[in-house]
Amino acid sequence: MVYLDTSFIAPLFIAEDTSDAVENHLRQIDGTLVTSDWTRVEFASLLARRVRMKELNIAQADAIREAFEVTLLSSFQMLVLSSADCA
Protein backbone atom coordinates (compact mmCIF):
# COMPACT_ATOMS: atom_id res chain seq x y z
CA MET A 1 0.00 0.00 0.00
CA VAL A 2 1.41 3.39 -1.04
CA TYR A 3 -0.18 6.52 0.44
CA LEU A 4 -0.02 9.57 -1.83
CA ASP A 5 -0.88 13.02 -0.53
CA THR A 6 -1.90 16.20 -2.30
CA SER A 7 1.64 17.43 -2.87
CA PHE A 8 2.34 14.28 -4.88
CA ILE A 9 -1.00 13.98 -6.69
CA ALA A 10 -1.56 17.65 -7.63
CA PRO A 11 1.24 17.85 -10.22
CA LEU A 12 -0.50 15.06 -12.14
CA PHE A 13 -3.42 17.41 -12.78
CA ILE A 14 -1.91 20.90 -12.62
CA ALA A 15 1.26 21.55 -14.60
CA GLU A 16 4.20 22.18 -12.28
CA ASP A 17 7.96 21.85 -12.56
CA THR A 18 7.71 18.44 -10.89
CA SER A 19 4.89 17.05 -13.05
CA ASP A 20 7.08 14.87 -15.29
CA ALA A 21 9.09 13.49 -12.37
CA VAL A 22 5.93 12.69 -10.41
CA GLU A 23 4.39 10.93 -13.40
CA ASN A 24 7.56 8.89 -13.97
CA HIS A 25 7.75 7.94 -10.30
CA LEU A 26 4.08 6.95 -10.28
CA ARG A 27 4.72 4.49 -13.12
CA GLN A 28 7.32 2.73 -10.97
CA ILE A 29 5.13 2.29 -7.88
CA ASP A 30 4.26 -1.31 -7.19
CA GLY A 31 1.30 -1.67 -4.87
CA THR A 32 -2.12 -0.31 -4.12
CA LEU A 33 -2.40 3.48 -4.36
CA VAL A 34 -4.07 4.96 -1.30
CA THR A 35 -5.18 8.44 -0.29
CA SER A 36 -7.85 9.97 1.93
CA ASP A 37 -10.46 12.68 2.05
CA TRP A 38 -7.73 15.02 3.35
CA THR A 39 -6.39 14.96 -0.20
CA ARG A 40 -9.81 15.90 -1.58
CA VAL A 41 -10.06 18.86 0.79
CA GLU A 42 -6.51 20.06 0.13
CA PHE A 43 -6.92 19.66 -3.63
CA ALA A 44 -10.15 21.69 -3.60
CA SER A 45 -8.34 24.39 -1.61
CA LEU A 46 -5.47 24.38 -4.11
CA LEU A 47 -7.85 24.81 -7.04
CA ALA A 48 -9.73 27.61 -5.27
CA ARG A 49 -6.46 29.43 -4.61
CA ARG A 50 -5.43 29.06 -8.27
CA VAL A 51 -8.80 30.54 -9.33
CA ARG A 52 -8.42 33.45 -6.88
CA MET A 53 -4.92 34.11 -8.23
CA LYS A 54 -6.37 33.98 -11.77
CA GLU A 55 -4.05 31.11 -12.73
CA LEU A 56 -7.16 29.07 -13.60
CA ASN A 57 -10.69 30.07 -14.46
CA ILE A 58 -13.69 28.34 -12.89
CA ALA A 59 -14.33 26.11 -15.91
CA GLN A 60 -10.71 24.93 -15.89
CA ALA A 61 -10.82 24.27 -12.15
CA ASP A 62 -14.06 22.32 -12.52
CA ALA A 63 -12.58 20.19 -15.32
CA ILE A 64 -9.46 19.48 -13.26
CA ARG A 65 -11.56 18.60 -10.20
CA GLU A 66 -13.66 16.20 -12.29
CA ALA A 67 -10.56 14.48 -13.73
CA PHE A 68 -9.13 14.27 -10.21
CA GLU A 69 -12.30 12.62 -8.85
CA VAL A 70 -12.47 10.13 -11.71
CA THR A 71 -8.85 9.18 -11.05
CA LEU A 72 -9.44 8.80 -7.32
CA LEU A 73 -12.45 6.56 -7.89
CA SER A 74 -10.77 4.41 -10.52
CA SER A 75 -7.20 4.16 -9.26
CA PHE A 76 -7.07 4.75 -5.50
CA GLN A 77 -8.25 3.06 -2.37
CA MET A 78 -9.71 5.73 -0.10
CA LEU A 79 -8.89 5.63 3.61
CA VAL A 80 -11.77 6.56 5.89
CA LEU A 81 -10.95 9.34 8.34
CA SER A 82 -12.01 9.25 11.96
CA SER A 83 -12.24 11.98 14.58
CA ALA A 84 -8.94 10.71 16.02
CA ASP A 85 -7.25 11.65 12.73
CA CYS A 86 -8.27 15.27 13.34
CA ALA A 87 -6.74 15.56 16.80
trRosetta pair geometry for C-beta under 8 A, 3 or more apart (Angstrom, degrees):
i j d omega theta_ij theta_ji phi_ij phi_ji
1 31 5.8 -131 -57 163 14 120
1 32 4.9 -23 -107 66 65 102
1 34 5.2 20 -174 -14 98 136
1 77 7.5 -64 -134 53 105 136
2 29 5.3 -110 46 -166 171 126
2 31 4.8 117 -19 84 100 120
2 32 6.9 169 21 79 72 47
2 33 5.8 -33 71 -107 95 51
2 34 6.5 158 74 22 39 86
3 34 4.8 -46 -94 84 62 101
3 35 6.6 122 -158 -92 68 46
3 36 7.9 1 -148 -18 109 95
3 79 7.6 -5 -115 -19 110 138
4 8 4.6 -112 -163 85 92 133
4 9 5.3 108 137 -54 116 96
4 33 6.1 -14 3 -161 121 95
4 34 7.2 143 14 69 71 48
4 35 5.4 -48 68 -75 76 102
4 39 7.6 53 103 -102 72 149
4 76 7.7 -103 45 -115 112 122
5 8 5.7 94 57 15 59 99
5 9 7.0 -135 110 1 26 100
5 35 7.0 147 -97 -131 34 96
5 38 7.4 -35 -137 103 92 114
5 39 6.0 -159 -153 -91 49 100
5 42 7.6 14 175 57 88 157
6 9 5.8 -65 -132 47 31 101
6 10 5.4 40 171 -36 71 109
6 38 7.6 -110 -29 125 109 82
6 39 4.9 173 -63 -137 79 72
6 42 3.9 -97 -51 104 160 131
6 43 5.5 -158 -127 -60 108 75
6 46 6.8 170 178 -26 127 138
7 10 6.5 -34 -127 21 20 115
8 11 7.4 -70 -176 28 28 100
8 22 6.2 163 -166 -141 65 117
9 12 5.7 -55 -171 23 50 117
9 13 7.3 17 149 1 76 108
9 35 6.8 14 -47 -93 147 151
9 39 6.2 51 30 -164 148 128
9 43 7.1 -50 96 -84 120 124
9 68 7.6 89 150 -141 118 101
10 13 6.2 -79 -159 46 40 96
10 14 5.5 -24 170 34 84 110
10 16 7.3 50 116 -13 95 139
10 43 6.4 -174 -89 -114 91 86
10 46 5.9 -66 -121 138 136 171
11 14 6.5 -73 -110 67 33 71
11 15 7.6 42 -155 -146 68 17
11 16 4.3 -85 -115 41 98 118
11 18 4.9 -75 -112 87 166 91
11 19 4.3 -152 171 -91 99 62
11 22 4.5 122 83 16 125 155
11 23 7.9 -116 118 -34 99 80
12 19 6.9 147 -85 -144 29 82
12 22 6.1 -117 -59 117 79 126
12 23 6.3 128 -110 -80 82 83
12 26 7.1 48 -88 -36 127 160
12 71 7.6 168 118 179 135 171
13 43 8.0 46 53 -153 147 120
13 64 5.1 110 164 -162 115 98
13 67 6.0 158 -128 94 111 117
13 68 5.4 -7 -86 -75 162 95
13 71 7.9 -141 -70 14 115 150
14 19 7.9 -139 91 -87 45 118
14 46 7.4 -136 -1 141 157 124
14 47 8.0 -162 -66 -90 134 74
14 50 7.1 -135 -134 -78 145 162
14 56 7.9 -75 -123 -58 112 134
14 64 6.5 40 -69 -149 85 147
15 19 5.5 -48 -140 -40 50 156
16 19 5.1 137 52 -42 66 90
18 21 5.1 -66 -163 50 67 112
18 22 5.4 70 139 -29 92 104
19 22 5.9 -59 -145 36 26 110
19 23 6.3 24 159 -17 64 108
20 23 5.8 -56 -147 37 30 111
20 24 6.3 29 155 -17 65 107
21 24 5.8 -54 -146 38 30 111
21 25 6.2 30 155 -18 65 108
22 25 5.8 -56 -146 38 29 111
22 26 6.2 35 153 -25 64 106
23 26 5.6 -52 -148 31 30 115
23 27 6.8 35 153 -23 61 101
24 27 5.9 -52 -157 27 33 114
24 28 7.1 22 150 -13 62 108
25 28 5.8 -66 -159 38 37 109
25 29 7.0 51 147 -41 68 95
26 29 5.8 -38 -155 5 39 117
29 33 6.9 77 116 -80 144 93
32 77 5.5 15 165 -2 120 127
33 75 5.8 5 60 146 139 86
33 76 4.8 -76 109 -106 100 71
33 77 7.0 152 85 15 52 75
34 76 6.3 127 -116 -166 21 86
34 77 4.8 -29 -103 68 80 94
34 78 7.6 159 -155 -93 67 16
34 79 5.9 59 177 -37 109 102
35 38 7.9 -129 171 59 83 81
35 39 4.4 -22 172 3 123 154
35 72 6.8 -84 59 -129 128 100
35 76 5.1 -19 20 -171 99 144
35 78 6.5 -29 76 -114 68 62
35 79 7.1 -135 112 13 23 93
36 39 5.9 124 61 1 54 93
36 40 7.9 -103 118 4 47 89
36 78 6.4 109 -117 -167 38 70
36 79 4.2 -45 -89 62 97 98
36 80 7.7 -150 -137 -44 96 7
36 81 5.8 97 180 -58 124 96
37 40 4.9 -42 -155 31 55 118
37 41 6.4 55 149 -20 74 98
37 78 7.0 60 -49 -172 71 114
37 80 8.0 34 -10 -133 112 38
37 81 5.5 -90 42 -7 112 123
38 41 5.8 -57 -152 37 33 110
38 42 6.1 26 154 -14 68 110
38 81 6.9 120 -38 -78 87 136
38 85 8.0 -122 -52 151 121 129
39 42 5.8 -56 -140 43 30 107
39 43 5.9 32 159 -22 66 110
39 72 7.8 168 99 -107 126 127
40 43 5.9 -58 -144 37 24 110
40 44 6.4 26 157 -19 62 107
40 72 7.4 31 -79 -99 97 169
41 44 5.9 -56 -151 35 28 110
41 45 6.5 27 151 -18 63 107
42 45 5.5 -55 -150 37 33 114
42 46 6.3 38 151 -23 66 104
43 46 5.5 -49 -148 33 34 115
43 47 6.5 33 154 -17 65 102
43 65 7.5 140 132 -116 110 76
43 68 5.9 167 163 -177 151 157
44 47 5.9 -54 -149 37 31 109
44 48 6.3 32 152 -20 65 106
44 65 7.0 53 -102 -118 73 120
45 48 5.7 -53 -146 36 31 112
45 49 6.4 33 154 -20 64 104
46 49 5.8 -55 -150 34 29 111
46 50 6.5 28 153 -18 64 106
47 50 5.6 -55 -149 36 33 111
47 51 6.5 34 152 -20 66 103
47 56 6.8 -60 -158 67 72 152
47 61 4.4 120 179 -153 111 106
47 64 6.2 178 -111 85 123 125
47 65 5.9 -8 -71 -65 173 101
48 51 5.7 -53 -151 35 33 112
48 52 6.4 33 151 -18 66 105
48 61 7.5 93 -73 -160 39 150
49 52 5.6 -53 -147 37 33 112
49 53 6.2 22 156 -10 67 110
50 53 5.9 -59 -142 45 30 105
50 55 4.4 -81 -164 68 82 112
50 56 4.4 41 130 13 112 111
50 61 6.7 163 80 -93 109 109
51 54 7.4 30 179 -79 33 32
51 55 7.6 -84 -63 51 21 70
51 56 5.3 -56 -78 79 62 90
51 57 6.9 69 -129 -152 85 18
51 58 6.0 59 -134 -80 133 60
51 61 5.1 -31 -63 -44 115 151
54 57 7.9 18 -147 -78 60 64
56 60 4.3 -135 -165 90 94 123
56 61 4.8 114 127 -58 132 87
56 64 7.3 -50 -146 1 153 140
57 60 5.1 94 52 10 69 104
57 61 7.1 -136 97 -5 34 91
58 61 5.6 -56 -146 39 33 111
58 62 6.2 35 155 -21 67 106
59 62 5.7 -53 -146 36 30 113
59 63 6.4 30 154 -18 63 106
60 63 5.8 -56 -149 36 31 110
60 64 6.3 30 153 -17 65 107
61 64 5.7 -55 -147 38 31 111
61 65 6.2 34 154 -21 65 107
62 65 5.6 -53 -145 36 30 113
62 66 6.4 32 155 -21 63 105
63 66 5.7 -53 -148 34 30 112
63 67 6.5 29 154 -16 64 105
64 67 5.8 -55 -148 38 32 109
64 68 6.2 37 151 -23 65 108
65 68 5.5 -54 -148 35 30 118
65 69 6.4 30 155 -18 64 105
66 69 5.8 -53 -148 36 30 110
66 70 6.4 32 154 -19 64 105
67 70 5.8 -53 -147 36 31 112
67 71 6.4 31 154 -18 64 107
68 71 5.8 -60 -153 37 27 110
68 72 6.4 28 152 -20 65 105
69 72 5.6 -51 -145 34 33 112
69 73 6.3 27 158 -14 66 108
70 73 6.0 -61 -148 40 28 107
70 74 6.1 6 161 -3 65 117
71 74 6.2 -69 -137 48 26 98
71 75 5.4 -29 -177 27 67 121
71 76 7.2 54 135 -9 71 107
72 75 7.1 -76 -115 53 12 80
72 76 4.9 -46 -150 40 55 127
72 78 6.9 52 172 -74 105 109
73 76 7.6 -2 -31 46 12 85
81 85 4.7 -109 -157 57 86 150
81 86 7.2 73 168 -44 118 92
82 85 5.3 114 55 -5 63 98
82 86 7.9 -132 103 0 46 88
83 86 5.7 -59 -160 34 45 112
83 87 7.2 57 145 -38 68 96
84 87 5.7 -41 -156 9 42 118
